[in-house]
């Protein structure tokens, strides 16, 4: 049967056989799941992470094209499947000559794509019917989803009803550059049907799209299940392989043991059944493949080491871990003991000697921090007391309206505040050493020294000090700005404590002590009283209270040297005999 079309072409009424063919093709898609799932394995992601999945990844486009063509043949409407932005995925089915003319112009194509993009966007998932933005033909669309996410749109249309105004179509097509004569010739080829009939066709395409959406979700779920199963199988294989090789390649030492019991069931020793290569690396003990010594024999002790702990694990099956120092090997170990079956146990252990050494260093650093905190609180309290005291004086002098004394009070308060500010700045700089560093680079010693001397040039000129710098090809490695601070503080200190020396001299040089390169700054200043050497690098320590500065310069130099893997010390034969500061820096070298 056919419905009359007053424009010229008739819209076929869908035949029962046509929909049967449509259903058959959809059924064929279901039979291809296994093939499609294999293709999807490379694209599957964990559930919920499917934003990159495309319609083309899920379906064979040739099969979809056949379904679309069959639908158009059955209903008479034009059809196409696009992505969510309106870009075609399939080829057009049953497109009218007039629509092809419109899409053939740049302006017409833009309107058509925009119109296609807006279709199929209703929240209920049924899509919608609307007049197209080009010629006002009836179009419809519905989305094809994966879960709640659209991946494509099935668009149908190019249908007209009795409301079509041909003069408006001619005006629009002419405005976008389509020849009017060609438009008139194409008008009779348009499909005409009532809106009610078109809505029924649209419902059919919405149901088909919904079925494709369900099938898409099934394909993804099946592909994920297949992928997860294969991953699980692969994981089992890898686990088995890892288990076979773990014993040989673990970085921790592993030893398998069997308890030895007396006639009363009491553990008296244990036999070492097997050890991995790391066992020998950690202990230095080497066992022959056929050797299974007893614990006391292997370790040379009167009683088997940790027999009570090991025996308890072998008897109860409860794992146990502990840290210990093992005197026979002079090492610290962390040991985990497990029991695979009663009467046996395995030890997994690591050498933590280095960690224990670091912990001891940290303990010493914490003690140093406590001393540092005490010193800071003591030295900062002094200007605070001054401020507080003279604020009291200032209040009294203000009541007495004594301007001269008020000025003196303010001067003391201002000086104390400046001192505190300077102390805080120095502390901040000290705290940054080792925490905020520039990249370490190799730099000639003379470059570092030259920049340091430029920073204290005023004091050197004022004191008329003679500076001698070695020309040895020495290269230092570290944060250049921090190394400049070391030389700046040491040279500044040397100039500051020249005393009454008439010919101040400072020598900056280098010495080779066996494999160690030692840098030095030697002066002929006032020297150091041997009783005060222990205080030299202390925070805020000033051996001569009358000098300027906060007493943090040498503490800062010491901190920088230590951060660079070195050490610093001072040598002096006594008061009036000058001082030599010597220090090392890691990776300092003399080029030959």
C-alpha positions as CSV (number, residue, x, y, z in Angstrom):
1,X,0.0,0.0,0.0
2,X,1.0,3.6,-0.6
3,X,-0.2,6.9,0.7
4,X,-0.9,9.7,-1.8
5,X,1.8,12.5,-2.1
6,X,0.4,15.7,-3.5
7,X,4.0,17.0,-4.1
8,X,4.8,14.1,-6.4
9,X,6.5,11.2,-4.5
10,X,4.6,8.8,-2.3
11,X,5.6,7.7,1.1
12,X,5.5,3.9,1.4
13,X,3.6,2.5,4.4
14,X,6.0,0.3,6.3
15,X,5.5,-3.4,5.3
16,X,5.5,-6.2,7.9
17,X,8.3,-7.9,5.9
18,X,10.5,-4.8,6.0
19,X,10.4,-4.6,9.8
20,X,11.1,-8.4,10.0
21,X,14.2,-7.8,7.9
22,X,15.2,-5.0,10.3
23,X,14.8,-7.2,13.3
24,X,16.8,-10.0,11.6
25,X,19.7,-7.6,11.0
26,X,19.6,-6.6,14.6
27,X,19.6,-10.2,15.6
28,X,22.7,-10.7,13.4
29,X,24.5,-8.0,15.4
30,X,23.9,-10.0,18.6
31,X,25.6,-13.0,17.0
32,X,28.6,-11.0,16.3
33,X,29.2,-10.0,20.0
34,X,32.2,-12.3,20.4
35,X,33.9,-10.8,17.4
36,X,33.2,-7.3,18.5
37,X,34.2,-8.0,22.1
38,X,37.6,-9.2,20.9
39,X,38.0,-5.9,19.1
40,X,36.9,-4.0,22.2
41,X,39.5,-5.5,24.5
42,X,42.0,-2.8,23.4
43,X,39.5,-0.1,24.2
44,X,37.9,-1.3,27.4
45,X,38.4,0.7,30.5
46,X,37.2,0.2,34.1
47,X,33.5,0.7,34.6
48,X,32.5,4.3,34.6
49,X,35.5,5.3,32.6
50,X,34.0,5.1,29.1
51,X,34.2,8.7,27.9
52,X,36.5,7.8,25.0
53,X,34.3,5.0,23.6
54,X,32.9,5.9,20.1
55,X,30.0,4.4,18.2
56,X,32.4,3.1,15.6
57,X,34.3,1.1,18.3
58,X,31.2,-0.8,19.2
59,X,29.4,-1.6,15.9
60,X,30.4,-2.7,12.4
61,X,29.5,0.4,10.3
62,X,28.6,-1.7,7.3
63,X,26.0,-3.6,9.3
64,X,24.6,-0.4,10.8
65,X,24.5,1.1,7.3
66,X,22.4,-1.9,6.1
67,X,20.0,-1.4,9.0
68,X,19.7,2.3,8.3
69,X,19.1,1.7,4.6
70,X,16.5,-1.0,5.3
71,X,14.7,1.4,7.7
72,X,14.7,4.2,5.1
73,X,13.4,1.8,2.4
74,X,10.6,0.7,4.8
75,X,9.5,4.1,5.9
76,X,10.4,6.4,3.0
77,X,12.2,8.9,5.2
78,X,15.8,10.0,4.9
79,X,18.1,8.8,7.6
80,X,21.7,9.2,8.8
81,X,23.6,8.4,12.0
82,X,26.0,11.1,13.3
83,X,28.2,11.6,16.3
84,X,27.0,13.8,19.1
85,X,28.3,16.9,17.3
86,X,26.3,16.2,14.1
87,X,29.3,14.8,12.1
88,X,28.1,11.9,9.9
89,X,29.1,8.4,10.8
90,X,27.0,6.5,8.2
91,X,26.3,7.5,4.6
92,X,22.9,9.2,4.0
93,X,20.0,6.9,3.2
94,X,17.1,8.1,1.0
95,X,18.3,11.7,1.1
96,X,16.3,14.0,-1.3
97,X,18.0,15.8,-4.1
98,X,16.9,19.1,-2.7
99,X,18.6,18.4,0.7
100,X,21.7,17.3,-1.1
101,X,21.7,20.6,-2.9
102,X,21.3,22.5,0.3
103,X,24.1,20.5,2.1
104,X,26.3,21.2,-1.0
105,X,26.6,24.9,0.0
106,X,28.7,26.1,2.9
107,X,25.9,28.1,4.6
108,X,23.4,25.3,4.1
109,X,25.8,22.6,5.5
110,X,26.4,24.7,8.6
111,X,22.7,25.0,9.3
112,X,22.2,21.3,8.6
113,X,24.9,20.2,11.0
114,X,23.6,22.6,13.7
115,X,20.1,21.3,13.2
116,X,21.3,17.7,13.4
117,X,23.2,18.4,16.6
118,X,20.2,19.8,18.3
119,X,18.0,16.7,17.6
120,X,17.9,13.8,20.0
121,X,18.8,15.7,23.1
122,X,15.7,15.4,25.3
123,X,16.3,14.2,28.8
124,X,13.9,11.3,28.5
125,X,16.0,9.7,25.8
126,X,13.2,9.7,23.2
127,X,14.7,12.4,21.1
128,X,12.4,14.9,19.4
129,X,10.7,16.1,16.2
130,X,11.4,19.6,14.9
131,X,11.5,21.7,11.7
132,X,15.0,21.8,10.3
133,X,16.9,25.0,10.4
134,X,17.4,25.0,6.6
135,X,14.2,24.6,4.6
136,X,11.7,23.9,7.4
137,X,11.3,20.2,6.6
138,X,10.2,17.9,9.4
139,X,13.2,16.1,11.0
140,X,13.5,13.9,14.0
141,X,16.3,12.4,16.0
142,X,17.1,10.2,19.0
143,X,20.3,9.4,20.8
144,X,22.2,6.1,21.0
145,X,23.7,5.8,24.4
146,X,26.2,3.9,26.5
147,X,24.5,4.0,29.8
148,X,23.6,7.7,30.3
149,X,26.2,9.0,27.8
150,X,25.2,9.6,24.2
151,X,27.6,8.3,21.6
152,X,25.6,8.9,18.4
153,X,22.4,10.2,17.0
154,X,20.0,8.5,14.6
155,X,18.4,11.3,12.5
156,X,15.5,10.9,10.2
157,X,13.4,13.4,8.2
158,X,13.3,15.5,5.0
159,X,9.6,15.1,5.2
160,X,7.0,17.8,4.4
161,X,3.3,18.1,5.2
162,X,0.5,20.3,3.9
163,X,2.0,23.3,5.7
164,X,5.0,23.5,3.3
165,X,5.4,27.0,1.8
166,X,7.3,26.4,-1.5
167,X,8.0,30.1,-1.9
168,X,9.8,30.2,1.4
169,X,11.9,27.2,0.4
170,X,12.8,28.9,-2.9
171,X,13.7,32.1,-1.0
172,X,16.0,30.3,1.5
173,X,17.7,28.1,-1.1
174,X,18.3,31.1,-3.4
175,X,19.8,33.0,-0.5
176,X,22.4,30.3,0.1
177,X,23.3,30.0,-3.5
178,X,21.2,27.1,-4.9
179,X,19.9,27.6,-8.5
180,X,16.1,28.2,-8.3
181,X,15.4,26.1,-11.4
182,X,17.1,23.1,-9.8
183,X,15.1,23.7,-6.6
184,X,11.8,23.7,-8.5
185,X,12.7,20.5,-10.3
186,X,13.6,18.8,-7.0
187,X,10.5,19.9,-5.1
188,X,8.3,17.1,-6.5
189,X,10.8,14.5,-5.1
190,X,10.1,15.4,-1.5
191,X,8.3,12.9,0.7
192,X,5.0,14.1,2.2
193,X,3.3,12.6,5.2
194,X,1.3,13.9,8.1
195,X,3.0,14.9,11.3
196,X,1.1,12.1,13.1
197,X,2.5,9.5,10.6
198,X,6.0,10.9,10.9
199,X,5.7,10.7,14.7
200,X,5.0,7.0,14.4
201,X,8.1,6.5,12.2
202,X,10.1,8.5,14.8
203,X,8.8,6.3,17.6
204,X,10.0,3.3,15.6
205,X,13.5,4.7,15.2
206,X,13.6,5.6,18.9
207,X,12.8,2.0,19.8
208,X,15.5,0.8,17.4
209,X,18.0,3.2,18.8
210,X,17.1,2.2,22.4
211,X,17.7,-1.5,21.4
212,X,21.1,-0.5,19.9
213,X,21.9,1.4,23.2
214,X,21.1,-1.7,25.2
215,X,23.2,-3.8,22.8
216,X,26.1,-1.3,23.1
217,X,26.0,-1.6,26.9
218,X,25.9,-5.4,26.6
219,X,28.9,-5.4,24.3
220,X,30.9,-3.2,26.7
221,X,30.0,-5.2,29.7
222,X,30.8,-8.5,27.9
223,X,34.1,-7.1,26.7
224,X,35.0,-5.9,30.1
225,X,34.1,-9.3,31.6
226,X,36.2,-11.0,29.0
227,X,39.0,-8.5,29.6
228,X,38.8,-8.9,33.4
229,X,38.8,-12.6,33.1
230,X,41.8,-12.6,30.8
231,X,43.5,-10.1,33.2
232,X,42.7,-12.5,36.1
233,X,44.1,-15.4,34.2
234,X,47.2,-13.5,33.2
235,X,47.6,-12.3,36.8
236,X,47.5,-15.9,38.1
237,X,50.1,-16.8,35.5
238,X,52.3,-13.9,36.5
239,X,51.8,-14.6,40.2
240,X,52.9,-18.2,39.7
241,X,55.9,-17.0,37.8
242,X,56.7,-14.4,40.5
243,X,56.3,-16.9,43.2
244,X,58.7,-19.2,41.4
245,X,61.3,-16.4,41.1
246,X,60.6,-14.4,44.2
247,X,62.7,-16.5,46.4
248,X,65.7,-16.1,44.2
249,X,65.4,-12.4,43.4
250,X,64.1,-10.9,46.6
251,X,66.4,-8.1,48.0
252,X,65.5,-9.3,51.5
253,X,67.3,-12.3,52.8
254,X,65.0,-15.4,53.1
255,X,65.8,-18.6,55.0
256,X,63.6,-21.7,55.3
257,X,63.9,-23.6,58.6
258,X,62.7,-26.8,60.2
259,X,62.4,-27.1,64.0
260,X,64.4,-29.8,65.9
261,X,62.6,-31.1,68.9
262,X,63.7,-33.4,71.8
263,X,61.8,-36.4,73.0
264,X,59.5,-34.2,75.1
265,X,58.6,-32.0,72.1
266,X,60.7,-29.0,73.2
267,X,62.5,-27.1,70.5
268,X,66.2,-27.5,70.9
269,X,67.5,-26.2,67.5
270,X,66.5,-25.6,64.0
271,X,67.8,-26.7,60.6
272,X,68.4,-24.3,57.8
273,X,66.7,-25.9,54.7
274,X,67.4,-23.3,52.1
275,X,68.4,-19.7,51.7
276,X,68.2,-17.2,48.8
277,X,71.1,-15.3,47.3
278,X,70.2,-12.1,49.3
279,X,70.7,-14.1,52.5
280,X,74.4,-14.4,51.7
281,X,74.7,-10.8,50.7
282,X,73.2,-9.6,54.0
283,X,75.0,-12.0,56.3
284,X,78.2,-12.9,54.5
285,X,77.5,-16.6,55.1
286,X,77.5,-18.9,52.1
287,X,75.8,-22.3,52.2
288,X,76.5,-25.1,49.7
289,X,73.4,-26.4,47.9
290,X,73.4,-29.7,49.7
291,X,74.2,-28.1,53.1
292,X,71.5,-27.9,55.8
293,X,73.4,-26.8,59.0
294,X,71.9,-26.4,62.4
295,X,71.4,-22.9,63.7
296,X,74.1,-23.0,66.4
297,X,76.6,-24.5,63.9
298,X,76.0,-21.9,61.3
299,X,76.1,-18.9,63.5
300,X,78.7,-20.2,66.0
301,X,76.6,-19.6,69.1
302,X,76.1,-21.7,72.2
303,X,72.3,-21.6,71.7
304,X,70.5,-21.2,68.4
305,X,69.8,-17.4,67.9
306,X,66.2,-16.4,68.7
307,X,65.1,-20.0,69.3
308,X,62.3,-19.0,71.6
309,X,60.8,-16.5,69.1
310,X,61.2,-18.8,66.1
311,X,59.8,-21.8,68.0
312,X,56.7,-20.0,69.1
313,X,55.9,-19.0,65.5
314,X,56.5,-22.6,64.2
315,X,54.2,-23.9,66.9
316,X,51.3,-21.4,66.7
317,X,51.5,-20.2,63.1
318,X,51.2,-16.6,64.2
319,X,53.7,-14.3,62.4
320,X,56.1,-12.2,64.4
321,X,58.4,-9.3,63.5
322,X,61.1,-7.6,65.5
323,X,64.3,-5.6,65.2
324,X,67.5,-6.7,66.7
325,X,71.3,-6.2,66.9
326,X,73.1,-9.5,66.1
327,X,76.5,-9.5,67.7
328,X,78.0,-12.4,65.7
329,X,77.6,-10.4,62.5
330,X,77.8,-6.9,64.1
331,X,74.7,-5.8,62.3
332,X,71.2,-4.6,62.9
333,X,68.4,-6.6,61.3
334,X,64.6,-6.4,60.9
335,X,63.2,-9.9,60.9
336,X,59.8,-11.2,59.9
337,X,59.0,-14.7,60.9
338,X,56.1,-16.7,59.3
339,X,55.2,-20.4,59.5
340,X,53.9,-22.1,56.3
341,X,53.1,-25.3,58.3
342,X,53.5,-26.5,61.9
343,X,57.1,-27.2,62.8
344,X,58.6,-25.0,60.1
345,X,59.2,-21.3,59.8
346,X,60.7,-18.9,57.3
347,X,62.6,-15.7,58.1
348,X,62.5,-12.7,55.8
349,X,65.0,-10.1,57.0
350,X,66.8,-7.0,55.9
351,X,70.0,-5.3,57.0
352,X,68.9,-2.0,58.8
353,X,72.4,-1.1,60.1
354,X,72.6,2.0,57.9
355,X,69.1,3.0,59.0
356,X,70.1,2.7,62.7
357,X,73.1,4.8,62.0
358,X,70.9,7.5,60.5
359,X,68.5,7.3,63.4
360,X,71.4,7.9,65.8
361,X,72.5,10.9,63.6
362,X,68.9,12.1,63.8
363,X,68.9,11.8,67.5
364,X,72.0,13.9,67.7
365,X,70.5,16.4,65.4
366,X,67.4,16.6,67.6
367,X,69.7,17.3,70.6
368,X,71.4,20.0,68.5
369,X,68.0,21.4,67.7
370,X,67.1,21.6,71.4
371,X,70.3,23.4,72.1
372,X,69.5,25.7,69.1
373,X,66.0,26.4,70.5
374,X,67.3,27.3,73.9
375,X,70.0,29.6,72.4
376,X,67.4,31.3,70.2
377,X,65.0,31.9,73.0
378,X,67.7,33.2,75.2
379,X,69.1,35.7,72.7
380,X,65.7,36.9,71.5
381,X,64.6,37.5,75.0
382,X,67.3,40.1,75.6
383,X,65.9,42.7,73.2
384,X,62.4,41.9,74.3
385,X,63.4,42.7,77.9
386,X,64.9,45.9,76.7
387,X,61.7,46.9,74.8
388,X,59.5,46.0,77.8
389,X,61.7,47.9,80.3
390,X,61.9,51.1,78.3
391,X,58.2,51.0,77.4
392,X,57.7,51.3,81.2
393,X,60.2,54.2,81.4
394,X,58.5,55.8,78.4
395,X,55.1,55.7,80.1
396,X,56.6,57.4,83.2
397,X,58.5,60.0,81.2
398,X,55.4,60.8,79.2
399,X,53.5,61.5,82.4
400,X,56.3,63.7,83.5
401,X,56.4,65.3,80.0
402,X,60.2,64.8,79.9
403,X,60.8,65.0,76.1
404,X,64.6,64.4,76.4
405,X,64.1,61.2,78.4
406,X,61.3,60.1,76.1
407,X,63.7,60.5,73.1
408,X,66.3,58.3,74.9
409,X,63.6,55.7,75.7
410,X,62.5,55.6,72.1
411,X,66.1,55.2,70.9
412,X,66.7,52.2,73.2
413,X,63.4,50.6,72.0
414,X,64.2,51.3,68.4
415,X,67.7,49.7,68.8
416,X,66.3,46.7,70.5
417,X,63.7,46.2,67.8
418,X,66.4,46.5,65.1
419,X,68.5,43.9,66.9
420,X,65.6,41.5,67.1
421,X,64.8,42.0,63.4
422,X,68.4,41.4,62.5
423,X,68.5,38.2,64.6
424,X,65.3,36.9,63.0
425,X,66.7,37.6,59.5
426,X,69.9,35.7,60.4
427,X,67.9,32.8,61.8
428,X,65.7,32.6,58.7
429,X,68.7,32.5,56.5
430,X,70.3,29.7,58.6
431,X,67.0,27.7,58.6
432,X,67.0,27.8,54.8
433,X,70.4,26.1,54.4
434,X,69.8,22.5,53.3
435,X,66.1,23.2,52.8
436,X,66.0,25.7,49.9
437,X,69.0,25.0,47.7
438,X,70.0,25.9,44.1
439,X,71.1,23.1,41.8
440,X,74.6,21.8,42.5
441,X,77.2,22.6,39.8
442,X,80.9,22.5,39.4
443,X,82.6,25.9,39.7
444,X,86.2,27.1,39.7
445,X,87.3,28.0,43.2
446,X,88.5,31.4,42.0
447,X,85.1,32.3,40.7
448,X,83.4,31.6,44.0
449,X,86.2,33.5,45.9
450,X,86.0,36.5,43.6
451,X,82.3,37.0,44.1
452,X,82.7,36.6,47.9
453,X,85.5,39.2,48.0
454,X,83.3,41.6,46.0
455,X,80.7,41.4,48.7
456,X,83.1,42.4,51.5
457,X,85.2,44.8,49.4
458,X,84.2,47.8,51.5
459,X,85.5,46.2,54.8
460,X,88.7,45.0,53.0
461,X,89.5,48.5,51.7
462,X,88.6,50.1,55.0
463,X,91.1,47.9,56.8
464,X,93.6,47.9,53.9
465,X,93.9,44.1,54.0
466,X,96.1,42.3,51.5
467,X,94.3,39.3,50.0
468,X,96.2,36.4,48.4
469,X,94.2,33.7,46.4
470,X,95.7,30.5,45.2
471,X,95.9,30.0,41.4
472,X,95.6,26.2,41.8
473,X,93.0,24.7,39.4
474,X,90.5,23.8,42.0
475,X,86.9,23.0,41.2
476,X,84.2,23.0,44.0
477,X,80.8,21.3,43.6
478,X,77.6,22.6,45.2
479,X,75.2,25.5,45.5
480,X,77.3,28.4,44.3
481,X,75.4,31.1,46.2
482,X,75.8,29.1,49.5
483,X,79.5,28.5,48.9
484,X,80.0,32.2,48.3
485,X,78.4,32.8,51.7
486,X,81.0,30.5,53.3
487,X,83.9,32.5,51.9
488,X,82.2,35.8,52.5
489,X,81.6,35.0,56.2
490,X,85.1,33.6,56.8
491,X,86.9,36.5,55.0
492,X,84.6,39.0,56.8
493,X,85.5,37.4,60.1
494,X,89.2,37.5,59.3
495,X,89.1,41.2,58.5
496,X,86.9,42.0,61.4
497,X,89.4,40.5,63.9
498,X,92.7,41.9,62.6
499,X,93.0,43.9,65.8
500,X,95.8,46.4,65.7
501,X,97.7,44.6,62.9
502,X,99.5,47.1,60.8
503,X,99.8,44.9,57.7
504,X,96.6,42.8,57.6
505,X,97.1,39.7,55.4
506,X,94.6,37.0,54.4
507,X,95.5,34.0,52.4
508,X,93.0,31.8,50.6
509,X,94.5,28.5,49.6
510,X,94.2,24.7,49.1
511,X,96.1,21.7,50.5
512,X,96.0,18.1,49.5
513,X,95.8,15.7,52.6
514,X,96.1,12.2,51.2
515,X,92.9,11.8,49.1
516,X,91.2,14.8,50.8
517,X,91.2,18.3,49.4
518,X,91.3,20.9,52.2
519,X,90.5,24.6,51.6
520,X,91.8,27.2,54.0
521,X,91.5,30.9,54.9
522,X,94.5,32.1,57.0
523,X,94.9,35.5,58.6
524,X,97.5,37.3,60.8
525,X,94.9,38.8,63.1
526,X,94.3,38.6,66.9
527,X,94.1,34.7,67.0
528,X,91.9,32.6,69.3
529,X,92.2,31.9,72.9
530,X,92.3,28.0,73.1
531,X,89.7,28.2,75.9
532,X,87.1,29.6,73.4
533,X,87.6,27.2,70.5
534,X,84.6,25.1,71.6
535,X,82.3,28.1,71.3
536,X,83.6,29.3,67.9
537,X,80.8,27.9,65.7
538,X,78.0,28.3,68.3
539,X,74.8,30.2,67.4
540,X,75.0,33.9,68.4
541,X,78.4,33.2,70.0
542,X,80.6,36.4,70.0
543,X,84.0,36.0,71.6
544,X,84.4,39.7,71.5
545,X,81.1,41.3,72.6
546,X,82.3,44.7,71.3
547,X,82.3,43.8,67.7
548,X,79.4,44.3,65.3
549,X,77.2,41.5,64.0
550,X,75.0,38.9,65.6
551,X,77.5,36.0,66.0
552,X,75.7,33.8,63.5
553,X,78.2,34.0,60.6
554,X,80.4,31.1,61.6
555,X,77.4,29.0,62.5
556,X,76.0,29.6,59.1
557,X,79.3,28.7,57.4
558,X,79.4,25.5,59.4
559,X,75.9,24.6,58.4
560,X,76.5,25.2,54.7
561,X,79.7,23.1,54.8
562,X,78.0,20.2,56.5
563,X,75.1,20.3,54.0
564,X,77.7,20.0,51.3
565,X,79.1,16.9,52.9
566,X,82.1,18.5,54.5
567,X,83.5,19.6,57.9
568,X,85.1,22.8,59.2
569,X,87.5,23.6,62.0
570,X,89.7,26.4,63.2
571,X,93.4,26.4,64.2
572,X,95.3,29.1,66.1
573,X,98.5,29.1,68.2
574,X,97.0,31.6,70.6
575,X,96.1,35.2,71.1
576,X,97.9,37.5,68.6
577,X,99.1,34.7,66.4
578,X,96.4,34.7,63.7
579,X,93.8,32.0,62.8
580,X,93.4,29.5,60.0
581,X,90.0,28.2,59.1
582,X,90.1,24.9,57.3
583,X,87.1,23.1,55.6
584,X,86.3,20.4,53.2
585,X,83.5,20.1,50.6
586,X,82.4,16.8,49.0
587,X,83.6,16.3,45.4
588,X,86.1,19.1,45.5
589,X,89.0,18.3,43.2
590,X,92.3,19.7,42.0
591,X,92.6,19.4,38.2
592,X,95.9,18.1,37.0
